[in-house]
Amino acid sequence: MLREVAAGNPVLVLQNLGVASVPLWHYAVVVGFDSSRDALILRSGEEARKRVSARHFAYSWSLARNWAVVVVRPRRSQSPRLPMRSLRRQRDSKLPNEARRPLTAYGAARERWPEEVTPLLGIGNISYAAHRLPEAEDAYRATLELNRT
């Protein structure tokens, strides 16, 4: 993760700020590190440059099984390009008769690019917003599995 941050790629991380038995899930973006103070610099909540000790971060991150996503600029990505503009248009569609179009678009993208997480995250987010929690959970779990391989 630190290699990616050093290369200029922010890393989205999931942390458990509670304890294992009573989790308090929190997303943050690692944007830098201060090796002289053994600290990481996070965008966390409303704080743009929150300093957290490396030890505290490592513990809270380990409780979330070290889940992370590297964010890269599209021109630097090595993966096949997804038709993101089209997916965004489908996602942002507000017409009532087009309510299922975003889900259909993400489903088609998932079939076309099975190694990409974006369609799975889209399916998960749309399902969650529609209160279809088992479908959302399936999509999020598939995203995690894809990131483990």
N, CA, C and O atoms as a GROMACS GRO file, in nm:
protein
  596
    1MET      N    1   0.082  -0.117   0.000
    1MET     CA    2   0.000   0.000   0.000
    1MET      C    3   0.088   0.126   0.000
    1MET      O    4   0.059   0.222  -0.071
    2LEU      N    5   0.192   0.125   0.079
    2LEU     CA    6   0.280   0.242   0.083
    2LEU      C    7   0.350   0.267  -0.050
    2LEU      O    8   0.374   0.382  -0.087
    3ARG      N    9   0.383   0.159  -0.123
    3ARG     CA   10   0.443   0.177  -0.257
    3ARG      C   11   0.348   0.250  -0.349
    3ARG      O   12   0.390   0.337  -0.426
    4GLU      N   13   0.220   0.216  -0.342
    4GLU     CA   14   0.121   0.283  -0.427
    4GLU      C   15   0.108   0.430  -0.389
    4GLU      O   16   0.102   0.516  -0.477
    5VAL      N   17   0.105   0.459  -0.260
    5VAL     CA   18   0.095   0.598  -0.214
    5VAL      C   19   0.219   0.675  -0.258
    5VAL      O   20   0.209   0.789  -0.303
    6ALA      N   21   0.336   0.614  -0.244
    6ALA     CA   22   0.460   0.679  -0.287
    6ALA      C   23   0.461   0.705  -0.437
    6ALA      O   24   0.524   0.800  -0.483
    7ALA      N   25   0.392   0.620  -0.513
    7ALA     CA   26   0.383   0.639  -0.658
    7ALA      C   27   0.279   0.743  -0.696
    7ALA      O   28   0.259   0.771  -0.814
    8GLY      N   29   0.212   0.801  -0.596
    8GLY     CA   30   0.113   0.905  -0.624
    8GLY      C   31  -0.028   0.854  -0.639
    8GLY      O   32  -0.117   0.928  -0.682
    9ASN      N   33  -0.052   0.728  -0.603
    9ASN     CA   34  -0.186   0.671  -0.614
    9ASN      C   35  -0.253   0.668  -0.478
    9ASN      O   36  -0.206   0.596  -0.389
   10PRO      N   37  -0.361   0.744  -0.458
   10PRO     CA   38  -0.432   0.735  -0.331
   10PRO      C   39  -0.489   0.594  -0.313
   10PRO      O   40  -0.522   0.527  -0.411
   11VAL      N   41  -0.499   0.550  -0.189
   11VAL     CA   42  -0.550   0.416  -0.160
   11VAL      C   43  -0.670   0.428  -0.067
   11VAL      O   44  -0.658   0.478   0.045
   12LEU      N   45  -0.784   0.381  -0.114
   12LEU     CA   46  -0.905   0.376  -0.033
   12LEU      C   47  -0.896   0.255   0.057
   12LEU      O   48  -0.874   0.143   0.010
   13VAL      N   49  -0.912   0.275   0.188
   13VAL     CA   50  -0.901   0.166   0.283
   13VAL      C   51  -1.027   0.158   0.369
   13VAL      O   52  -1.095   0.258   0.393
   14LEU      N   53  -1.055   0.038   0.415
   14LEU     CA   54  -1.162   0.017   0.511
   14LEU      C   55  -1.096  -0.009   0.645
   14LEU      O   56  -1.003  -0.090   0.656
   15GLN      N   57  -1.144   0.059   0.748
   15GLN     CA   58  -1.090   0.042   0.882
   15GLN      C   59  -1.203   0.004   0.978
   15GLN      O   60  -1.319   0.036   0.954
   16ASN      N   61  -1.167  -0.064   1.084
   16ASN     CA   62  -1.259  -0.089   1.193
   16ASN      C   63  -1.209  -0.005   1.309
   16ASN      O   64  -1.110  -0.039   1.372
   17LEU      N   65  -1.278   0.104   1.336
   17LEU     CA   66  -1.236   0.194   1.443
   17LEU      C   67  -1.290   0.151   1.579
   17LEU      O   68  -1.264   0.215   1.681
   18GLY      N   69  -1.366   0.041   1.578
   18GLY     CA   70  -1.415  -0.015   1.703
   18GLY      C   71  -1.325  -0.129   1.746
   18GLY      O   72  -1.203  -0.118   1.743
   19VAL      N   73  -1.386  -0.239   1.785
   19VAL     CA   74  -1.314  -0.361   1.820
   19VAL      C   75  -1.373  -0.474   1.736
   19VAL      O   76  -1.478  -0.457   1.674
   20ALA      N   77  -1.305  -0.587   1.734
   20ALA     CA   78  -1.348  -0.698   1.649
   20ALA      C   79  -1.492  -0.739   1.677
   20ALA      O   80  -1.568  -0.766   1.583
   21SER      N   81  -1.532  -0.744   1.803
   21SER     CA   82  -1.666  -0.789   1.838
   21SER      C   83  -1.773  -0.682   1.818
   21SER      O   84  -1.892  -0.714   1.805
   22VAL      N   85  -1.734  -0.555   1.816
   22VAL     CA   86  -1.827  -0.444   1.793
   22VAL      C   87  -1.762  -0.350   1.692
   22VAL      O   88  -1.705  -0.247   1.729
   23PRO      N   89  -1.772  -0.385   1.563
   23PRO     CA   90  -1.703  -0.305   1.462
   23PRO      C   91  -1.766  -0.167   1.442
   23PRO      O   92  -1.887  -0.149   1.456
   24LEU      N   93  -1.682  -0.072   1.410
   24LEU     CA   94  -1.724   0.062   1.370
   24LEU      C   95  -1.653   0.088   1.237
   24LEU      O   96  -1.540   0.136   1.235
   25TRP      N   97  -1.720   0.055   1.128
   25TRP     CA   98  -1.658   0.061   0.995
   25TRP      C   99  -1.639   0.204   0.950
   25TRP      O  100  -1.724   0.290   0.973
   26HIS      N  101  -1.526   0.227   0.885
   26HIS     CA  102  -1.492   0.362   0.839
   26HIS      C  103  -1.404   0.352   0.715
   26HIS      O  104  -1.309   0.275   0.711
   27TYR      N  105  -1.438   0.431   0.613
   27TYR     CA  106  -1.354   0.439   0.495
   27TYR      C  107  -1.268   0.564   0.505
   27TYR      O  108  -1.312   0.668   0.554
   28ALA      N  109  -1.144   0.553   0.460
   28ALA     CA  110  -1.052   0.667   0.454
   28ALA      C  111  -0.966   0.648   0.329
   28ALA      O  112  -0.960   0.539   0.272
   29VAL      N  113  -0.901   0.755   0.289
   29VAL     CA  114  -0.811   0.749   0.175
   29VAL      C  115  -0.671   0.783   0.223
   29VAL      O  116  -0.648   0.892   0.276
   30VAL      N  117  -0.579   0.690   0.204
   30VAL     CA  118  -0.440   0.714   0.241
   30VAL      C  119  -0.378   0.797   0.129
   30VAL      O  120  -0.372   0.754   0.014
   31VAL      N  121  -0.331   0.918   0.164
   31VAL     CA  122  -0.276   1.009   0.063
   31VAL      C  123  -0.128   1.036   0.083
   31VAL      O  124  -0.064   1.098  -0.002
   32GLY      N  125  -0.073   0.990   0.195
   32GLY     CA  126   0.068   1.015   0.217
   32GLY      C  127   0.116   0.948   0.345
   32GLY      O  128   0.038   0.884   0.416
   33PHE      N  129   0.243   0.963   0.372
   33PHE     CA  130   0.299   0.910   0.496
   33PHE      C  131   0.415   0.999   0.538
   33PHE      O  132   0.479   1.065   0.456
   34ASP      N  133   0.440   0.997   0.666
   34ASP     CA  134   0.548   1.075   0.726
   34ASP      C  135   0.638   0.976   0.799
   34ASP      O  136   0.613   0.942   0.914
   35SER      N  137   0.742   0.931   0.730
   35SER     CA  138   0.828   0.828   0.788
   35SER      C  139   0.904   0.880   0.911
   35SER      O  140   0.940   0.801   0.998
   36SER      N  141   0.930   1.009   0.918
   36SER     CA  142   1.003   1.062   1.034
   36SER      C  143   0.918   1.053   1.162
   36SER      O  144   0.973   1.043   1.272
   37ARG      N  145   0.786   1.056   1.148
   37ARG     CA  146   0.697   1.045   1.264
   37ARG      C  147   0.624   0.911   1.268
   37ARG      O  148   0.538   0.890   1.353
   38ASP      N  149   0.658   0.820   1.176
   38ASP     CA  150   0.594   0.689   1.168
   38ASP      C  151   0.442   0.704   1.165
   38ASP      O  152   0.371   0.645   1.246
   39ALA      N  153   0.394   0.787   1.070
   39ALA     CA  154   0.251   0.818   1.061
   39ALA      C  155   0.204   0.815   0.917
   39ALA      O  156   0.281   0.835   0.823
   40LEU      N  157   0.075   0.789   0.901
   40LEU     CA  158   0.012   0.795   0.769
   40LEU      C  159  -0.074   0.920   0.764
   40LEU      O  160  -0.122   0.968   0.867
   41ILE      N  161  -0.095   0.970   0.644
   41ILE     CA  162  -0.179   1.087   0.624
   41ILE      C  163  -0.302   1.041   0.548
   41ILE      O  164  -0.294   0.986   0.439
   42LEU      N  165  -0.419   1.066   0.610
   42LEU     CA  166  -0.545   1.019   0.555
   42LEU      C  167  -0.639   1.134   0.524
   42LEU      O  168  -0.636   1.238   0.589
   43ARG      N  169  -0.722   1.113   0.425
   43ARG     CA  170  -0.842   1.196   0.409
   43ARG      C  171  -0.949   1.114   0.479
   43ARG      O  172  -0.985   1.005   0.435
   44SER      N  173  -0.999   1.167   0.588
   44SER     CA  174  -1.089   1.091   0.674
   44SER      C  175  -1.201   1.181   0.721
   44SER      O  176  -1.177   1.281   0.789
   45GLY      N  177  -1.324   1.146   0.686
   45GLY     CA  178  -1.436   1.232   0.724
   45GLY      C  179  -1.417   1.369   0.664
   45GLY      O  180  -1.399   1.382   0.543
   46GLU      N  181  -1.421   1.469   0.746
   46GLU     CA  182  -1.404   1.607   0.698
   46GLU      C  183  -1.259   1.654   0.709
   46GLU      O  184  -1.229   1.769   0.676
   47GLU      N  185  -1.171   1.568   0.755
   47GLU     CA  186  -1.030   1.605   0.770
   47GLU      C  187  -0.952   1.570   0.643
   47GLU      O  188  -0.948   1.454   0.603
   48ALA      N  189  -0.892   1.670   0.582
   48ALA     CA  190  -0.820   1.649   0.456
   48ALA      C  191  -0.682   1.587   0.478
   48ALA      O  192  -0.631   1.518   0.389
   49ARG      N  193  -0.620   1.611   0.594
   49ARG     CA  194  -0.484   1.560   0.618
   49ARG      C  195  -0.472   1.512   0.762
   49ARG      O  196  -0.398   1.570   0.842
   50LYS      N  197  -0.545   1.408   0.795
   50LYS     CA  198  -0.541   1.353   0.930
   50LYS      C  199  -0.418   1.264   0.945
   50LYS      O  200  -0.398   1.172   0.866
   51ARG      N  201  -0.338   1.292   1.047
   51ARG     CA  202  -0.220   1.209   1.076
   51ARG      C  203  -0.258   1.102   1.177
   51ARG      O  204  -0.318   1.130   1.281
   52VAL      N  205  -0.222   0.979   1.143
   52VAL     CA  206  -0.253   0.865   1.229
   52VAL      C  207  -0.124   0.785   1.244
   52VAL      O  208  -0.052   0.762   1.146
   53SER      N  209  -0.095   0.743   1.366
   53SER     CA  210   0.027   0.664   1.386
   53SER      C  211   0.017   0.536   1.302
   53SER      O  212  -0.092   0.480   1.284
   54ALA      N  213   0.129   0.492   1.251
   54ALA     CA  214   0.132   0.372   1.168
   54ALA      C  215   0.081   0.252   1.248
   54ALA      O  216   0.013   0.165   1.193
   55ARG      N  217   0.114   0.247   1.375
   55ARG     CA  218   0.070   0.135   1.459
   55ARG      C  219  -0.083   0.133   1.473
   55ARG      O  220  -0.145   0.028   1.457
   56HIS      N  221  -0.141   0.248   1.503
   56HIS     CA  222  -0.288   0.256   1.517
   56HIS      C  223  -0.356   0.224   1.383
   56HIS      O  224  -0.454   0.150   1.380
   57PHE      N  225  -0.303   0.279   1.275
   57PHE     CA  226  -0.360   0.251   1.143
   57PHE      C  227  -0.354   0.102   1.111
   57PHE      O  228  -0.453   0.043   1.068
   58ALA      N  229  -0.236   0.040   1.132
   58ALA     CA  230  -0.218  -0.102   1.100
   58ALA      C  231  -0.318  -0.187   1.177
   58ALA      O  232  -0.371  -0.285   1.124
   59TYR      N  233  -0.344  -0.152   1.303
   59TYR     CA  234  -0.438  -0.229   1.384
   59TYR      C  235  -0.580  -0.214   1.330
   59TYR      O  236  -0.649  -0.314   1.308
   60SER      N  237  -0.625  -0.091   1.308
   60SER     CA  238  -0.763  -0.069   1.261
   60SER      C  239  -0.784  -0.125   1.121
   60SER      O  240  -0.892  -0.172   1.088
   61TRP      N  241  -0.680  -0.121   1.040
   61TRP     CA  242  -0.688  -0.175   0.904
   61TRP      C  243  -0.690  -0.328   0.908
   61TRP      O  244  -0.763  -0.391   0.831
   62SER      N  245  -0.612  -0.387   0.997
   62SER     CA  246  -0.609  -0.534   1.006
   62SER      C  247  -0.744  -0.589   1.052
   62SER      O  248  -0.783  -0.699   1.011
   63LEU      N  249  -0.816  -0.514   1.135
   63LEU     CA  250  -0.948  -0.558   1.178
   63LEU      C  251  -1.048  -0.560   1.063
   63LEU      O  252  -1.153  -0.624   1.072
   64ALA      N  253  -1.015  -0.491   0.955
   64ALA     CA  254  -1.098  -0.491   0.834
   64ALA      C  255  -1.034  -0.579   0.727
   64ALA      O  256  -1.063  -0.566   0.608
   65ARG      N  257  -0.945  -0.669   0.770
   65ARG     CA  258  -0.878  -0.765   0.682
   65ARG      C  259  -0.796  -0.697   0.571
   65ARG      O  260  -0.783  -0.749   0.460
   66ASN      N  261  -0.741  -0.582   0.602
   66ASN     CA  262  -0.653  -0.507   0.512
   66ASN      C  263  -0.717  -0.480   0.376
   66ASN      O  264  -0.651  -0.488   0.272
   67TRP      N  265  -0.845  -0.450   0.378
   67TRP     CA  266  -0.918  -0.421   0.254
   67TRP      C  267  -0.872  -0.286   0.201
   67TRP      O  268  -0.863  -0.188   0.275
   68ALA      N  269  -0.843  -0.281   0.071
   68ALA     CA  270  -0.799  -0.156   0.009
   68ALA      C  271  -0.827  -0.159  -0.140
   68ALA      O  272  -0.835  -0.265  -0.202
   69VAL      N  273  -0.842  -0.039  -0.196
   69VAL     CA  274  -0.858  -0.022  -0.340
   69VAL      C  275  -0.762   0.089  -0.382
   69VAL      O  276  -0.763   0.197  -0.324
   70VAL      N  277  -0.680   0.061  -0.481
   70VAL     CA  278  -0.588   0.162  -0.533
   70VAL      C  279  -0.662   0.244  -0.638
   70VAL      O  280  -0.728   0.190  -0.726
   71VAL      N  281  -0.651   0.375  -0.626
   71VAL     CA  282  -0.717   0.465  -0.719
   71VAL      C  283  -0.612   0.519  -0.815
   71VAL      O  284  -0.518   0.588  -0.774
   72VAL      N  285  -0.628   0.489  -0.943
   72VAL     CA  286  -0.533   0.538  -1.044
   72VAL      C  287  -0.606   0.621  -1.148
   72VAL      O  288  -0.726   0.604  -1.170
   73ARG      N  289  -0.533   0.709  -1.210
   73ARG     CA  290  -0.590   0.788  -1.319
   73ARG      C  291  -0.616   0.696  -1.437
   73ARG      O  292  -0.537   0.604  -1.459
   74PRO      N  293  -0.722   0.718  -1.514
   74PRO     CA  294  -0.754   0.628  -1.625
   74PRO      C  295  -0.638   0.607  -1.722
   74PRO      O  296  -0.622   0.496  -1.772
   75ARG      N  297  -0.559   0.707  -1.749
   75ARG     CA  298  -0.450   0.690  -1.846
   75ARG      C  299  -0.340   0.600  -1.794
   75ARG      O  300  -0.257   0.552  -1.872
   76ARG      N  301  -0.337   0.575  -1.660
   76ARG     CA  302  -0.234   0.491  -1.602
   76ARG      C  303  -0.283   0.349  -1.580
   76ARG      O  304  -0.203   0.260  -1.547
   77SER      N  305  -0.412   0.326  -1.596
   77SER     CA  306  -0.468   0.194  -1.569
   77SER      C  307  -0.420   0.093  -1.672
   77SER      O  308  -0.412   0.124  -1.791
   78GLN      N  309  -0.389  -0.027  -1.626
   78GLN     CA  310  -0.348  -0.135  -1.715
   78GLN      C  311  -0.465  -0.221  -1.757
   78GLN      O  312  -0.452  -0.305  -1.846
   79SER      N  313  -0.582  -0.201  -1.694
   79SER     CA  314  -0.697  -0.285  -1.724
   79SER      C  315  -0.770  -0.233  -1.848
   79SER      O  316  -0.755  -0.117  -1.885
   80PRO      N  317  -0.850  -0.320  -1.915
   80PRO     CA  318  -0.927  -0.274  -2.030
   80PRO      C  319  -1.019  -0.162  -1.986
   80PRO      O  320  -1.076  -0.166  -1.877
   81ARG      N  321  -1.034  -0.063  -2.071
   81ARG     CA  322  -1.116   0.053  -2.037
   81ARG      C  323  -1.263   0.018  -2.039
   81ARG      O  324  -1.315  -0.036  -2.136
   82LEU      N  325  -1.329   0.050  -1.931
   82LEU     CA  326  -1.473   0.034  -1.925
   82LEU      C  327  -1.538   0.157  -1.988
   82LEU      O  328  -1.482   0.266  -1.983
   83PRO      N  329  -1.654   0.140  -2.045
   83PRO     CA  330  -1.725   0.256  -2.100
   83PRO      C  331  -1.786   0.338  -1.986
   83PRO      O  332  -1.908   0.342  -1.970
   84MET      N  333  -1.700   0.404  -1.909
   84MET     CA  334  -1.744   0.471  -1.788
   84MET      C  335  -1.844   0.582  -1.814
   84MET      O  336  -1.937   0.601  -1.736
   85ARG      N  337  -1.827   0.655  -1.921
   85ARG     CA  338  -1.921   0.763  -1.951
   85ARG      C  339  -2.061   0.706  -1.970
   85ARG      O  340  -2.159   0.762  -1.918
   86SER      N  341  -2.070   0.597  -2.042
   86SER     CA  342  -2.200   0.533  -2.064
   86SER      C  343  -2.257   0.480  -1.932
   86SER      O  344  -2.376   0.496  -1.906
   87LEU      N  345  -2.173   0.418  -1.850
   87LEU     CA  346  -2.221   0.367  -1.721
   87LEU      C  347  -2.268   0.481  -1.632
   87LEU      O  348  -2.369   0.467  -1.562
   88ARG      N  349  -2.196   0.593  -1.633
   88ARG     CA  350  -2.239   0.708  -1.552
   88ARG      C  351  -2.373   0.762  -1.600
   88ARG      O  352  -2.459   0.795  -1.518
   89ARG      N  353  -2.392   0.769  -1.732
   89ARG     CA  354  -2.520   0.816  -1.786
   89ARG      C  355  -2.633   0.724  -1.740
   89ARG      O  356  -2.740   0.771  -1.700
   90GLN      N  357  -2.609   0.594  -1.746
   90GLN     CA  358  -2.711   0.498  -1.703
   90GLN      C  359  -2.739   0.513  -1.554
   90GLN      O  360  -2.855   0.512  -1.511
   91ARG      N  361  -2.634   0.527  -1.476
   91ARG     CA  362  -2.649   0.540  -1.330
   91ARG      C  363  -2.729   0.664  -1.294
   91ARG      O  364  -2.812   0.661  -1.203
   92ASP      N  365  -2.703   0.774  -1.364
   92ASP     CA  366  -2.764   0.902  -1.331
   92ASP      C  367  -2.901   0.922  -1.393
   92ASP      O  368  -2.962   1.027  -1.373
   93SER      N  369  -2.950   0.824  -1.467
   93SER     CA  370  -3.079   0.835  -1.531
   93SER      C  371  -3.188   0.856  -1.426
   93SER      O  372  -3.194   0.781  -1.329
   94LYS      N  373  -3.273   0.957  -1.445
   94LYS     CA  374  -3.377   0.988  -1.347
   94LYS      C  375  -3.517   0.953  -1.397
   94LYS      O  376  -3.614   0.967  -1.322
   95LEU      N  377  -3.530   0.910  -1.520
   95LEU     CA  378  -3.662   0.882  -1.575
   95LEU      C  379  -3.720   0.755  -1.512
   95LEU      O  380  -3.650   0.654  -1.505
   96PRO      N  381  -3.847   0.759  -1.467
   96PRO     CA  382  -3.904   0.642  -1.399
   96PRO      C  383  -3.903   0.515  -1.483
   96PRO      O  384  -3.878   0.407  -1.430
   97ASN      N  385  -3.929   0.526  -1.613
   97ASN     CA  386  -3.933   0.406  -1.697
   97ASN      C  387  -3.794   0.352  -1.726
   97ASN      O  388  -3.780   0.248  -1.790
   98GLU      N  389  -3.690   0.421  -1.680
   98GLU     CA  390  -3.553   0.376  -1.701
   98GLU      C  391  -3.489   0.331  -1.570
   98GLU      O  392  -3.366   0.324  -1.560
   99ALA      N  393  -3.572   0.302  -1.471
   99ALA     CA  394  -3.519   0.271  -1.338
   99ALA      C  395  -3.425   0.151  -1.338
   99ALA      O  396  -3.330   0.147  -1.259
  100ARG      N  397  -3.449   0.052  -1.423
  100ARG     CA  398  -3.366  -0.068  -1.423
  100ARG      C  399  -3.249  -0.058  -1.519
  100ARG      O  400  -3.163  -0.146  -1.520
  101ARG      N  401  -3.242   0.048  -1.599
  101ARG     CA  402  -3.135   0.059  -1.697
  101ARG      C  403  -2.996   0.062  -1.635
  101ARG      O  404  -2.906  -0.004  -1.688
  102PRO      N  405  -2.974   0.136  -1.524
  102PRO     CA  406  -2.838   0.133  -1.467
  102PRO      C  407  -2.797  -0.007  -1.425
  102PRO      O  408  -2.683  -0.048  -1.450
  103LEU      N  409  -2.886  -0.080  -1.361
  103LEU     CA  410  -2.854  -0.215  -1.318
  103LEU      C  411  -2.826  -0.305  -1.438
  103LEU      O  412  -2.735  -0.388  -1.433
  104THR      N  413  -2.902  -0.289  -1.543
  104THR     CA  414  -2.880  -0.367  -1.666
  104THR      C  415  -2.745  -0.334  -1.727
  104THR      O  416  -2.674  -0.423  -1.772
  105ALA      N  417  -2.710  -0.205  -1.729
  105ALA     CA  418  -2.582  -0.162  -1.786
  105ALA      C  419  -2.465  -0.220  -1.706
  105ALA      O  420  -2.368  -0.269  -1.763
  106TYR      N  421  -2.475  -0.214  -1.573
  106TYR     CA  422  -2.368  -0.270  -1.490
  106TYR      C  423  -2.360  -0.422  -1.507
  106TYR      O  424  -2.251  -0.479  -1.507
  107GLY      N  425  -2.477  -0.488  -1.520
  107GLY     CA  426  -2.478  -0.632  -1.542
  107GLY      C  427  -2.409  -0.670  -1.672
  107GLY      O  428  -2.332  -0.766  -1.677
  108ALA      N  429  -2.436  -0.592  -1.780
  108ALA     CA  430  -2.372  -0.618  -1.908
  108ALA      C  431  -2.221  -0.593  -1.900
  108ALA      O  432  -2.142  -0.669  -1.956
  109ALA      N  433  -2.182  -0.487  -1.830
  109ALA     CA  434  -2.039  -0.457  -1.813
  109ALA      C  435  -1.971  -0.568  -1.732
  109ALA      O  436  -1.857  -0.604  -1.759
  110ARG      N  437  -2.042  -0.622  -1.634
  110ARG     CA  438  -1.987  -0.731  -1.552
  110ARG      C  439  -1.959  -0.855  -1.638
  110ARG      O  440  -1.858  -0.922  -1.621
  111GLU      N  441  -2.052  -0.885  -1.730
  111GLU     CA  442  -2.031  -0.999  -1.820
  111GLU      C  443  -1.915  -0.974  -1.915
  111GLU      O  444  -1.836  -1.064  -1.943
  112ARG      N  445  -1.904  -0.851  -1.964
  112ARG     CA  446  -1.801  -0.819  -2.063
  112ARG      C  447  -1.662  -0.812  -2.001
  112ARG      O  448  -1.564  -0.855  -2.061
  113TRP      N  449  -1.655  -0.757  -1.878
  113TRP     CA  450  -1.526  -0.740  -1.809
  113TRP      C  451  -1.535  -0.807  -1.671
  113TRP      O  452  -1.547  -0.737  -1.571
  114PRO      N  453  -1.528  -0.939  -1.664
  114PRO     CA  454  -1.547  -1.009  -1.537
  114PRO      C  455  -1.438  -0.981  -1.433
  114PRO      O  456  -1.459  -1.007  -1.314
  115GLU      N  457  -1.324  -0.928  -1.474
  115GLU     CA  458  -1.215  -0.901  -1.379
  115GLU      C  459  -1.219  -0.759  -1.324
  115GLU      O  460  -1.132  -0.721  -1.245
  116GLU      N  461  -1.317  -0.679  -1.365
  116GLU     CA  462  -1.327  -0.540  -1.320
  116GLU      C  463  -1.419  -0.528  -1.200
  116GLU      O  464  -1.523  -0.594  -1.193
  117VAL      N  465  -1.382  -0.443  -1.104
  117VAL     CA  466  -1.465  -0.424  -0.985
  117VAL      C  467  -1.574  -0.319  -1.004
  117VAL      O  468  -1.675  -0.323  -0.935
  118THR      N  469  -1.556  -0.227  -1.096
  118THR     CA  470  -1.652  -0.117  -1.114
  118THR      C  471  -1.794  -0.165  -1.136
  118THR      O  472  -1.885  -0.116  -1.068
  119PRO      N  473  -1.818  -0.259  -1.228
  119PRO     CA  474  -1.957  -0.305  -1.244
  119PRO      C  475  -2.014  -0.368  -1.117
  119PRO      O  476  -2.131  -0.349  -1.084
  120LEU      N  477  -1.932  -0.444  -1.046
  120LEU     CA  478  -1.980  -0.505  -0.922
  120LEU      C  479  -2.015  -0.400  -0.817
  120LEU      O  480  -2.117  -0.412  -0.748
  121LEU      N  481  -1.931  -0.298  -0.805
  121LEU     CA  482  -1.961  -0.191  -0.710
  121LEU      C  483  -2.088  -0.118  -0.749
  121LEU      O  484  -2.168  -0.081  -0.663
  122GLY      N  485  -2.108  -0.096  -0.880
  122GLY     CA  486  -2.230  -0.032  -0.928
  122GLY      C  487  -2.353  -0.115  -0.894
  122GLY      O  488  -2.453  -0.062  -0.847
  123ILE      N  489  -2.345  -0.245  -0.919
  123ILE     CA  490  -2.456  -0.335  -0.887
  123ILE      C  491  -2.484  -0.332  -0.736
  123ILE      O  492  -2.599  -0.326  -0.693
  124GLY      N  493  -2.377  -0.338  -0.657
  124GLY     CA  494  -2.394  -0.333  -0.512
  124GLY      C  495  -2.457  -0.204  -0.465
  124GLY      O  496  -2.548  -0.206  -0.382
  125ASN      N  497  -2.410  -0.091  -0.516
  125ASN     CA  498  -2.463   0.038  -0.474
  125ASN      C  499  -2.609   0.057  -0.514
  125ASN      O  500  -2.689   0.107  -0.436
  126ILE      N  501  -2.642   0.017  -0.637
  126ILE     CA  502  -2.781   0.031  -0.684
  126ILE      C  503  -2.872  -0.062  -0.602
  126ILE      O  504  -2.981  -0.022  -0.562
  127SER      N  505  -2.828  -0.183  -0.578
  127SER     CA  506  -2.908  -0.278  -0.501
  127SER      C  507  -2.928  -0.227  -0.358
  127SER      O  508  -3.037  -0.237  -0.302
  128TYR      N  509  -2.820  -0.174  -0.300
  128TYR     CA  510  -2.830  -0.121  -0.164
  128TYR      C  511  -2.929  -0.005  -0.158
  128TYR      O  512  -3.013   0.001  -0.068
  129ALA      N  513  -2.920   0.087  -0.253
  129ALA     CA  514  -3.010   0.203  -0.256
  129ALA      C  515  -3.156   0.160  -0.273
  129ALA      O  516  -3.247   0.227  -0.225
  130ALA      N  517  -3.177   0.047  -0.342
  130ALA     CA  518  -3.313  -0.004  -0.364
  130ALA      C  519  -3.356  -0.096  -0.249
  130ALA      O  520  -3.461  -0.160  -0.257
  131HIS      N  521  -3.278  -0.102  -0.143
  131HIS     CA  522  -3.306  -0.186  -0.025
  131HIS      C  523  -3.313  -0.335  -0.060
  131HIS      O  524  -3.385  -0.411   0.004
  132ARG      N  525  -3.239  -0.375  -0.162
  132ARG     CA  526  -3.227  -0.516  -0.198
  132ARG      C  527  -3.094  -0.564  -0.140
  132ARG      O  528  -2.996  -0.586  -0.211
  133LEU      N  529  -3.095  -0.579  -0.009
  133LEU     CA  530  -2.971  -0.602   0.065
  133LEU      C  531  -2.902  -0.734   0.032
  133LEU      O  532  -2.779  -0.736   0.024
  134PRO      N  533  -2.973  -0.846   0.012
  134PRO     CA  534  -2.901  -0.969  -0.025
  134PRO      C  535  -2.826  -0.954  -0.158
  134PRO      O  536  -2.715  -1.005  -0.172
  135GLU      N  537  -2.886  -0.885  -0.255
  135GLU     CA  538  -2.818  -0.864  -0.383
  135GLU      C  539  -2.697  -0.772  -0.365
  135GLU      O  540  -2.591  -0.795  -0.424
  136ALA      N  541  -2.713  -0.670  -0.284
  136ALA     CA  542  -2.602  -0.578  -0.257
  136ALA      C  543  -2.488  -0.653  -0.189
  136ALA      O  544  -2.371  -0.637  -0.225
  137GLU      N  545  -2.521  -0.734  -0.090
  137GLU     CA  546  -2.419  -0.811  -0.019
  137GLU      C  547  -2.345  -0.905  -0.115
  137GLU      O  548  -2.223  -0.916  -0.110
  138ASP      N  549  -2.420  -0.973  -0.203
  138ASP     CA  550  -2.357  -1.063  -0.300
  138ASP      C  551  -2.258  -0.988  -0.388
  138ASP      O  552  -2.147  -1.035  -0.412
  139ALA      N  553  -2.298  -0.870  -0.436
  139ALA     CA  554  -2.209  -0.791  -0.524
  139ALA      C  555  -2.085  -0.745  -0.448
  139ALA      O  556  -1.974  -0.753  -0.502
  140TYR      N  557  -2.102  -0.698  -0.325
  140TYR     CA  558  -1.986  -0.652  -0.248
  140TYR      C  559  -1.892  -0.767  -0.213
  140TYR      O  560  -1.770  -0.752  -0.218
  141ARG      N  561  -1.949  -0.882  -0.179
  141ARG     CA  562  -1.864  -0.999  -0.151
  141ARG      C  563  -1.788  -1.042  -0.276
  141ARG      O  564  -1.671  -1.079  -0.267
  142ALA      N  565  -1.854  -1.038  -0.392
  142ALA     CA  566  -1.786  -1.074  -0.518
  142ALA      C  567  -1.672  -0.976  -0.545
  142ALA      O  568  -1.568  -1.015  -0.597
  143THR      N  569  -1.693  -0.847  -0.510
  143THR     CA  570  -1.587  -0.748  -0.528
  143THR      C  571  -1.467  -0.782  -0.440
  143THR      O  572  -1.353  -0.777  -0.486
  144LEU      N  573  -1.494  -0.818  -0.315
  144LEU     CA  574  -1.385  -0.856  -0.225
  144LEU      C  575  -1.311  -0.979  -0.276
  144LEU      O  576  -1.188  -0.984  -0.273
  145GLU      N  577  -1.385  -1.078  -0.323
  145GLU     CA  578  -1.322  -1.199  -0.376
  145GLU      C  579  -1.235  -1.167  -0.497
  145GLU      O  580  -1.125  -1.221  -0.511
  146LEU      N  581  -1.283  -1.080  -0.583
  146LEU     CA  582  -1.207  -1.040  -0.702
  146LEU      C  583  -1.077  -0.973  -0.662
  146LEU      O  584  -0.974  -0.992  -0.726
  147ASN      N  585  -1.081  -0.893  -0.554
  147ASN     CA  586  -0.960  -0.823  -0.508
  147ASN      C  587  -0.862  -0.916  -0.439
  147ASN      O  588  -0.744  -0.883  -0.429
  148ARG      N  589  -0.907  -1.032  -0.392
  148ARG     CA  590  -0.816  -1.129  -0.327
  148ARG      C  591  -0.736  -1.208  -0.427
  148ARG      O  592  -0.629  -1.260  -0.395
  149THR      N  593  -0.786  -1.219  -0.548
  149THR     CA  594  -0.716  -1.302  -0.648
  149THR      C  595  -0.610  -1.225  -0.720
  149THR      O  596  -0.543  -1.279  -0.807
   0.00000   0.00000   0.00000
